[in-house]
Amino acid sequence: MLGASFDPVDANLKFADEHQFPYPLLSDLDHEVGPAYGVEQEGDKRQFARRHTFLIGPDGRLAKTYEVTDFAGHPEEVIADFRELQAAR
């Protein structure tokens, strides 16, 4: 599991530390990953990403996409779907 952001490395390190984010957080400064996954949108002063989660299946293909709206319940939803994918193997 990992995250990606358009923010610089130092900002991502600060975010990870402040929120005890236990996963690698990549800096997509060249805006290559975000547009490839369709999560970049135009902001007033800069481009920013909508919060999405992508669940990649055991076959390496995209199994499910989530637009994150319920931050509290989101991890449980993804974990349940992950376990379902594992059980189907």
Buried (B, 14 or more C-beta within 10 A) or exposed (E): EEBBBBBEEEEBBEBBEEEEEEEEBEBBEEEEBBEEBEBBEEEEEEEBBEEBBEBEBEEEEEBBEBEBEEEEEBEEBBEEBBEEBEEEE
